[in-house]
């Protein structure tokens, strides 16, 4: 039987004047809109919670690749979180890319100071980064962040390379193997994505070291996406913040991600981006990957009122 897992109870309408549950997100800004803090905030709002965004740095990237990363000073990261936490009640922490071990340290300390608040942590693919920097970051995440983590989210291949680098079995590690490795640092749950199946499907599994609690299978989408992991982990954090149990939240978050990817589009010449507002579109609008006979709208197609601002 799965252990029941819920976040702190969100504030009621009477208690907070109708305020939704809050999720504090630690992540980097991504100007391309593919992932990062912007993806977190939009996703969390879409599932009904309120995002509190803490900037950990800035990606220098376009839709095709990441060229560089500029870290935020760790004291600035800590102060962003501190002033918000002294003012607002947070139901869940969501930890994305923090940029360096120093920032990871202050984020982990913040989570430790609020030990009653669940933590959803996401490990992205760092193959774009300098190998030495990536290794140092993953080592710090292992030692500092995992002991604070409630649910670790990551792609199967990323988690395999990171958590089980010496795996020698001819068969690839399963979700329980990855959960067992994460549990050595205190993580009770792992949500493993992107497990390739032979029938053109992708399997995703919520697991503990002892059992696979739930699996969801989706058809493979023939496109390369950026930001899918941020979208999934943010959706999971938002749903947990509203008091849903873990298995239900994971299933709904995976369904939300699948819908976002199915409606995905290419904003530039590179990778596709999840349409996190897919649910707001008409059902007959179709996928963003399909050719449209109508020309794309321009600014001239919209009639806007004249500015009335007075200085």
KOLSEDREN-250460 format. One record per residue: x, y, z of N, C-alpha, C in turn; residue in one letter. Coordinates in pm, whole numbers, padded with zeros to 5 digits, always signed. Last residue first. Example, Ala and Ser with C-alpha at 12.3 -4.5 7.8 and 13.67 -1.06 7.14 Angstrom:
BEGIN
+01285-00225+00708+01367-00106+00714+01290+00003+00787S +01319-00569+00780+01230-00450+00780+01320-00330+00780A 
//
This chain:
BEGIN
+00082+06176-01852+00202+06193-01771+00204+06332-01710X -00172+05943-01923-00133+06083-01912-00013+06094-01819X -00289+05698-02146-00203+05732-02032-00165+05879-02035X -00432+05597-02345-00495+05707-02272-00410+05753-02155X -00359+05479-02670-00317+05495-02531-00384+05616-02467X -00635+05357-02865-00523+05449-02846-00488+05458-02699X -00708+05004-02886-00744+05143-02856-00619+05228-02838X -00635+04797-03169-00611+04831-03029-00650+04975-03004X -00701+04541-03373-00739+04680-03352-00728+04711-03204X -00487+04335-03548-00551+04360-03419-00579+04510-03404X -00343+04308-03777-00469+04236-03770-00548+04265-03643X -00101+04428-03750-00203+04503-03822-00340+04436-03815X +00060+04236-03634+00010+04342-03548-00102+04421-03616X -00058+03928-03787+00041+04032-03762-00021+04138-03674X -00110+03575-03801-00157+03710-03773-00041+03804-03750X -00006+03368-04072+00000+03405-03932-00043+03549-03913X -00243+03268-04322-00118+03333-04283-00123+03368-04135X -00394+02950-04349-00406+03092-04322-00272+03148-04278X -00324+02689-04362-00337+02760-04488-00347+02910-04468X -00080+02548-04160-00204+02622-04161-00211+02701-04290X +00061+02237-04065+00061+02352-04154-00077+02416-04153X +00107+02142-03724+00042+02125-03852+00052+02252-03934X +00209+02194-03478+00302+02140-03577+00240+02130-03716X +00015+02269-03302+00099+02375-03355+00196+02326-03459X -00289+02088-03366-00154+02099-03312-00077+02211-03377X -00624+02238-03351-00519+02147-03398-00386+02175-03334X -00862+02366-03309-00751+02446-03357-00636+02360-03406X -01077+02241-03202-01054+02220-03344-00939+02304-03399X -01098+02314-02937-01057+02176-02966-01027+02155-03113X -00950+02628-02854-01061+02553-02914-01013+02415-02954X -00748+02653-02558-00771+02668-02701-00894+02589-02744X -00689+02597-02300-00768+02717-02323-00805+02736-02469X -00521+02383-02294-00657+02361-02246-00748+02480-02274X -00272+02484-02363-00347+02404-02460-00493+02391-02422X -00086+02634-02234-00223+02684-02234-00311+02607-02332X +00155+02525-02285+00101+02504-02151-00040+02559-02136X +00291+02373-02530+00187+02476-02519+00114+02454-02387X +00641+02321-02534+00508+02277-02488+00413+02395-02483X +00829+02369-02826+00798+02415-02691+00658+02366-02656X +01091+02228-03029+00951+02259-03001+00935+02297-02854X +01407+02377-03123+01321+02276-03064+01178+02324-03047X +01448+02619-03376+01504+02507-03302+01399+02409-03252X +01358+02849-03484+01408+02750-03578+01460+02624-03509X +01070+02926-03284+01186+02966-03362+01228+02856-03456X +00853+02809-03170+00856+02955-03175+00972+03010-03258X +00668+02542-03251+00806+02588-03264+00808+02741-03274X +00448+02372-03020+00476+02453-03137+00623+02491-03139X +00213+02126-02884+00335+02205-02890+00357+02276-03022X +00008+01966-02816-00029+02096-02875+00093+02184-02897X +00145+01761-02698+00066+01730-02817+00025+01858-02891X +00248+01888-02473+00338+01848-02581+00262+01822-02710X +00013+01928-02324+00098+02042-02360+00190+02009-02477X -00078+01667-02286-00159+01762-02361-00080+01881-02408X +00135+01572-02131+00106+01510-02260+00021+01603-02346X +00113+01736-01901+00231+01743-01987+00203+01686-02125X -00135+01644-01805-00118+01785-01843+00002+01801-01936X -00068+01380-01746-00169+01408-01847-00161+01551-01897X +00117+01428-01542+00161+01362-01666+00060+01384-01778X -00054+01542-01352+00058+01619-01405+00110+01560-01535X -00224+01327-01299-00279+01448-01360-00168+01534-01420X -00043+01144-01186-00120+01107-01305-00173+01231-01375X +00049+01293-00964+00143+01249-01067+00070+01215-01197X -00190+01326-00819-00118+01443-00870-00023+01405-00982X -00249+01062-00750-00342+01138-00834-00274+01258-00896X -00024+01008-00590-00051+00928-00710-00145+01002-00805X -00044+01208-00381+00071+01199-00471+00039+01123-00599X -00353+01395-00347-00256+01294-00305-00153+01272-00415X -00396+01754-00335-00419+01625-00399-00316+01523-00349X -00343+02006-00230-00390+01903-00140-00421+01770-00203X -00225+02198-00377-00369+02212-00358-00430+02098-00277X +00033+02107-00400+00008+02222-00314-00140+02239-00284X +00009+01910-00593+00032+01870-00455+00000+01984-00359X -00019+02079-00815-00129+01989-00778-00114+01941-00634X +00233+02207-00821+00110+02283-00806-00007+02198-00760X +00409+01991-00856+00418+02074-00737+00288+02152-00714X +00326+01898-01109+00318+01811-00992+00320+01893-00863X +00391+02122-01264+00252+02077-01255+00232+01989-01132X +00669+02122-01230+00591+02235-01182+00444+02198-01167X +00739+01883-01355+00767+01898-01211+00690+02016-01152X +00650+01935-01623+00597+01825-01543+00618+01848-01394X +00803+02163-01695+00657+02165-01701+00597+02056-01612X +01065+02072-01670+01019+02183-01586+00867+02186-01581X +01057+01876-01873+01077+01838-01733+01036+01947-01636X +01023+02024-02109+00921+01929-02067+00934+01893-01920X +01212+02199-02217+01128+02245-02107+01024+02148-02058X +01205+02124-02561+01279+02183-02450+01177+02222-02343X +01165+01839-02775+01111+01947-02692+01217+01998-02595X +01142+01714-03092+01236+01735-02983+01189+01858-02905X +00892+01485-03210+00948+01620-03203+01046+01624-03086X +00665+01283-03225+00783+01295-03312+00831+01439-03318X +00570+01134-02933+00547+01251-03018+00675+01278-03095X +00447+00818-02842+00565+00900-02871+00528+01013-02965X +00165+00794-02625+00225+00775-02757+00344+00869-02774X +00213+00700-02284+00166+00793-02385+00234+00762-02517X +00132+00563-01970+00192+00544-02102+00129+00641-02201X +00210+00556-01630+00129+00619-01734+00205+00603-01865X +00195+00391-01315+00259+00411-01445+00159+00477-01539X +00261+00379-00964+00172+00411-01076+00255+00425-01203X +00440+00264-00786+00308+00304-00738+00210+00327-00852X +00650+00005-00769+00607+00107-00864+00462+00141-00829X +00834-00051-00462+00726-00077-00557+00710+00037-00656X +01059+00004-00307+00991-00124-00291+00890-00154-00399X +01158+00257-00354+01250+00144-00364+01181+00008-00363X +00888+00390-00556+00966+00388-00434+01067+00273-00449X +00770+00577-00843+00822+00459-00775+00883+00492-00640X +00593+00639-01128+00614+00689-00992+00653+00570-00906X +00688+00648-01467+00656+00568-01348+00686+00644-01220X +00605+00634-01810+00649+00716-01697+00603+00646-01570X +00682+00536-02142+00626+00506-02010+00687+00597-01905X +00587+00588-02470+00677+00630-02364+00610+00601-02231X +00561+00385-02767+00505+00452-02651+00617+00489-02555X +00640+00218-02970+00623+00360-02999+00548+00434-02888X +00686-00028-02848+00565-00011-02930+00535+00137-02959X +00897-00057-02670+00916-00104-02808+00799-00076-02901X +00953+00245-02475+00892+00114-02493+00903+00072-02641X +01158+00441-02269+01119+00405-02406+01068+00262-02411X +01073+00653-02032+01117+00515-02042+01067+00461-02176X +01011+00924-01961+01082+00892-02084+01138+00752-02092X +01061+00963-01603+00993+00987-01730+01076+00934-01846X +00994+00893-01269+01086+00867-01381+01009+00882-01512X +00981+01017-00966+00897+01015-01086+00989+01009-01207X +01032+00879-00649+01095+00923-00774+00993+00911-00887X +01033+00923-00293+00961+00898-00418+01041+00951-00538X +01208+00972-00075+01110+00863-00067+01043+00826-00199X +01550+01025-00037+01435+01058-00122+01332+00945-00117X +01789+00973+00102+01670+01013+00177+01547+01047+00095X +01996+00870-00031+02013+01008+00015+01886+01062+00081X +01895+00629-00099+02017+00629-00018+02050+00768+00034X +01694+00684-00275+01657+00666-00134+01779+00662-00043X +01817+00680-00521+01781+00809-00464+01751+00798-00316X +01840+00401-00554+01961+00483-00550+01932+00618-00487X +01570+00332-00559+01657+00277-00454+01784+00360-00441X +01485+00459-00787+01430+00501-00659+01517+00452-00543X +01624+00309-00974+01655+00451-00961+01603+00504-00827X +01498+00063-00934+01644+00074-00919+01684+00220-00898X +01233+00128-00995+01266+00091-00858+01416+00099-00833X +01252+00178-01277+01217+00285-01183+01252+00253-01038X +01545-00012-01388+01404+00021-01384+01376+00132-01284X +01835+00003-01593+01772+00008-01461+01625+00048-01472X +01865-00226-01874+01868-00091-01818+01796-00087-01684X +02058-00521-01876+01925-00461-01880+01929-00324-01814X +02314-00581-01813+02282-00565-01954+02143-00505-01974X +02460-00403-01541+02363-00502-01588+02330-00475-01734X +02612-00200-01443+02677-00293-01535+02583-00401-01589X +02638+00131-01337+02544+00022-01367+02603-00070-01473X +02773+00348-01249+02849+00223-01262+02759+00103-01292X +02593+00556-01218+02695+00567-01323+02772+00437-01347X +02322+00611-01112+02379+00477-01126+02487+00477-01235X +02259+00883-01110+02244+00805-00987+02311+00668-00991X +02329+00973-01377+02364+01046-01255+02365+00957-01131X +02236+00797-01568+02376+00842-01574+02420+00906-01444X +01966+00778-01474+02054+00661-01485+02200+00704-01482X +01864+01035-01507+01876+00978-01372+01968+00857-01370X +01877+01049-01789+01948+01145-01704+01970+01090-01565X +01707+00840-01871+01850+00837-01907+01932+00933-01822X +01455+00923-01755+01518+00795-01724+01668+00795-01753X +01427+01255-01628+01422+01161-01739+01502+01036-01705X +01283+01324-01302+01388+01329-01404+01365+01228-01514X +01218+01425-00972+01165+01410-01108+01281+01416-01206X +01166+01328-00643+01267+01360-00743+01209+01329-00880X +00996+01438-00368+00977+01370-00497+01085+01420-00592X +01135+01544-00146+01025+01451-00127+01000+01369-00253X +01461+01639-00042+01365+01616-00150+01259+01512-00114X +01674+01678+00121+01556+01762+00146+01439+01728+00054X +01872+01513+00023+01822+01488+00159+01699+01571+00195X +01915+01637-00235+01837+01513-00223+01792+01484-00080X +02080+01863-00186+01939+01879-00220+01858+01752-00200X +02342+01782-00107+02272+01891-00040+02121+01889-00061X +02435+01560-00255+02466+01570-00113+02381+01673-00039X +02331+01597-00515+02322+01468-00448+02336+01482-00297X +02408+01854-00573+02265+01823-00567+02243+01693-00490X +02684+01819-00582+02626+01905-00478+02477+01877-00462X +02702+01655-00806+02754+01608-00677+02692+01688-00563X +02598+01825-01001+02525+01703-00967+02573+01644-00834X +02799+02025-01001+02659+02058-00970+02583+01933-00926X +03023+01884-01080+03024+01951-00950+02881+01984-00906X +02942+01802-01336+02973+01702-01233+02968+01764-01094X +02917+02051-01464+02801+01963-01450+02823+01859-01340X +03181+02141-01460+03077+02215-01389+02955+02129-01364X +03300+01944-01621+03347+01964-01484+03242+02038-01401X +03164+01977-01867+03155+01852-01792+03196+01869-01646X +02962+02255-01943+03097+02204-01924+03093+02083-01831X +02637+02164-02078+02727+02236-01988+02866+02177-01990X +02460+02007-02212+02502+02131-02277+02615+02200-02203X +02383+01805-02043+02483+01773-02145+02533+01896-02220X +02205+01800-01836+02311+01901-01832+02418+01878-01938X +01866+01765-01792+01979+01717-01873+02083+01829-01879X +01760+01837-01451+01755+01846-01597+01874+01778-01663X +01593+01723-01183+01728+01721-01237+01721+01725-01389X +01376+01874-00953+01393+01826-01090+01540+01834-01130X +01184+01819-00662+01312+01859-00721+01328+01795-00858X +00956+01922-00438+00963+01855-00568+01088+01907-00637X +00911+01899-00098+00999+01951-00201+00991+01862-00325X +00679+02001+00163+00733+01905+00067+00815+01973-00042X +00747+02150+00471+00699+02178+00335+00760+02076+00238X +00868+02108+00708+00733+02055+00695+00677+02074+00555X +01108+02245+00701+01112+02100+00679+00974+02039+00663X +01229+02498+00644+01084+02476+00636+01060+02327+00609X +01498+02469+00651+01438+02557+00751+01286+02543+00755X +01537+02314+00423+01558+02253+00555+01493+02336+00665X +01495+02504+00225+01403+02390+00235+01414+02323+00372X +01720+02665+00281+01584+02720+00289+01482+02608+00305X +01924+02485+00226+01908+02536+00362+01769+02594+00382X +01890+02451-00049+01873+02336+00039+01852+02380+00184X +01954+02712-00128+01820+02658-00156+01792+02539-00064X +02219+02730-00050+02122+02819+00014+01979+02771-00011X +02329+02523-00213+02344+02520-00067+02240+02608+00001X +02283+02607-00471+02216+02486-00421+02220+02479-00269X +02464+02819-00475+02321+02847-00475+02241+02726-00429X +02701+02666-00471+02675+02768-00368+02526+02802-00360X +02696+02501-00699+02683+02442-00566+02650+02543-00457X +02483+02649-00956+02612+02619-00896+02592+02562-00755X +02219+02639-01084+02336+02699-01145+02472+02667-01087X +01964+02546-01040+02015+02648-00948+02152+02702-00988X +01673+02437-01191+01817+02455-01209+01866+02573-01126X +01426+02375-00946+01475+02349-01080+01625+02368-01086X +01213+02286-00697+01352+02321-00723+01390+02278-00863X +00937+02394-00526+00977+02329-00650+01118+02378-00685X +00768+02346-00219+00884+02402-00289+00905+02323-00418X +00433+02404-00111+00531+02316-00174+00647+02400-00229X +00298+02604+00035+00258+02464+00052+00360+02364-00004X +00366+02893+00218+00403+02811+00103+00367+02666+00131X +00243+03207+00302+00243+03065+00338+00267+02982+00213X +00439+03509+00306+00339+03420+00246+00355+03277+00296X +00640+03649+00445+00513+03715+00414+00403+03618+00374X +00865+03508+00467+00821+03579+00588+00684+03642+00569X +00896+03427+00205+00856+03327+00304+00812+03391+00435X +00986+03664+00088+00857+03608+00049+00806+03510+00154X +01235+03701+00210+01132+03804+00227+00993+03752+00188X +01372+03459+00136+01346+03495+00275+01230+03593+00288X +01403+03455-00144+01319+03355-00076+01278+03402+00063X +01574+03675-00180+01447+03666-00252+01352+03572-00179X +01791+03597-00021+01709+03710+00020+01574+03711-00052X +01899+03383-00169+01851+03361-00033+01757+03472+00013X +01975+03518-00402+01877+03410-00408+01815+03388-00270X +02167+03685-00295+02049+03744-00357+01938+03641-00369X +02357+03500-00219+02293+03582-00115+02166+03648-00168X +02442+03397-00465+02363+03311-00375+02296+03389-00263X +02395+03573-00766+02466+03565-00639+02381+03490-00537X +02310+03377-01047+02272+03483-00954+02352+03464-00826X +02502+03292-01336+02450+03263-01203+02411+03390-01129X +02433+03243-01663+02484+03344-01572+02420+03323-01435X +02526+03022-01917+02442+03043-01800+02509+03144-01709X +02505+02965-02272+02576+02998-02149+02474+03010-02036X +02361+02849-02478+02496+02895-02505+02575+02920-02378X +02143+02597-02555+02187+02683-02446+02333+02720-02472X +01944+02586-02860+02051+02543-02769+02077+02645-02660X +01703+02658-02992+01781+02542-03036+01882+02494-02933X +01586+02889-02908+01502+02770-02908+01579+02643-02944X +01861+03020-02715+01751+03037-02809+01671+02908-02809X +02019+03158-02418+01980+03051-02508+01877+03100-02610X +02144+03188-02123+02164+03257-02251+02137+03152-02357X +01961+03178-01821+02011+03105-01938+02034+03204-02053X +02035+03311-01510+01979+03340-01642+02044+03250-01746X +01933+03245-01168+02029+03280-01271+01958+03301-01403X +01731+03207-00993+01863+03156-00954+01972+03193-01054X +01451+03373-00872+01544+03362-00984+01681+03316-00935X +01160+03246-00753+01291+03292-00708+01391+03267-00820X +00813+03296-00761+00934+03266-00835+01059+03329-00778X +00541+03146-00669+00630+03246-00608+00769+03218-00663X +00225+03076-00817+00371+03061-00814+00441+03179-00747X -00065+02924-00701-00001+03055-00719+00151+03040-00710X -00266+02679-00880-00193+02729-00764-00126+02864-00799X -00385+02574-01113-00468+02632-01008-00399+02684-00885X -00255+02498-01335-00316+02390-01258-00386+02441-01133X -00163+02746-01429-00259+02669-01509-00326+02558-01429X +00027+02819-01239-00097+02896-01248-00204+02817-01324X +00220+02629-01306+00160+02627-01172+00030+02706-01170X +00285+02713-01569+00229+02581-01542+00157+02577-01409X +00393+02970-01530+00274+02952-01613+00207+02818-01583X +00613+02909-01363+00507+02999-01318+00380+02981-01398X +00773+02731-01517+00721+02695-01385+00600+02778-01349X +00833+02892-01736+00755+02770-01755+00694+02725-01623X +00989+03088-01606+00865+03125-01675+00775+03005-01698X +01208+02939-01514+01114+02995-01418+00982+03036-01484X +01257+02677-01761+01298+02772-01660+01183+02825-01576X +01163+02671-02106+01157+02613-01973+01189+02718-01868X +01111+02835-02333+01105+02689-02340+01087+02626-02202X +01144+03104-02348+01013+03055-02308+01001+02905-02307X +01384+03224-02390+01322+03158-02506+01180+03111-02475X +01480+03311-02147+01416+03410-02235+01349+03347-02356X +01455+03183-01848+01480+03133-01983+01406+03224-02080X +01592+03197-01520+01511+03258-01625+01554+03208-01762X +01602+02910-01302+01667+03013-01383+01570+03072-01484X +01440+02859-00982+01478+02820-01117+01541+02939-01188X +01233+02767-00734+01371+02811-00753+01414+02764-00892X +00910+02850-00637+00992+02787-00740+01130+02850-00739X +00662+02784-00407+00784+02863-00429+00874+02786-00524X +00321+02789-00438+00439+02708-00464+00557+02802-00485X +00014+02816-00256+00136+02877-00311+00248+02775-00327X -00339+02807-00315-00219+02749-00257-00095+02803-00329X -00516+03125-00353-00484+02986-00387-00362+02937-00311X -00730+03320-00146-00596+03301-00203-00573+03154-00235X -00968+03388-00023-00973+03326-00155-00839+03302-00219X -00899+03495+00227-00971+03577+00131-00970+03520-00009X -00786+03312+00397-00697+03395+00318-00769+03476+00210X -00993+03185+00540-00866+03217+00605-00785+03320+00528X -01200+03144+00364-01224+03229+00480-01093+03274+00542X -01084+02973+00180-01132+03103+00135-01149+03198+00253X -00790+02821+00332-00928+02822+00288-00967+02963+00244X -00460+02729+00229-00550+02817+00303-00690+02811+00246X -00383+02374+00203-00381+02511+00152-00479+02598+00230X -00210+02163+00423-00340+02206+00374-00332+02349+00324X +00101+02046+00292+00027+02116+00395-00107+02159+00338X +00052+01763+00069+00120+01883+00115+00048+01937+00237X +00047+01409+00122-00019+01534+00088+00067+01650+00137X +00044+01070+00082+00130+01188+00080+00048+01308+00040X +00030+00749+00213-00045+00867+00171+00045+00989+00184X +00220+00487+00074+00209+00582+00183+00132+00704+00135X +00058+00219-00086+00137+00341-00095+00114+00427+00027X +00085-00119+00000+00000+00000+00000+00088+00124+00000X 
//
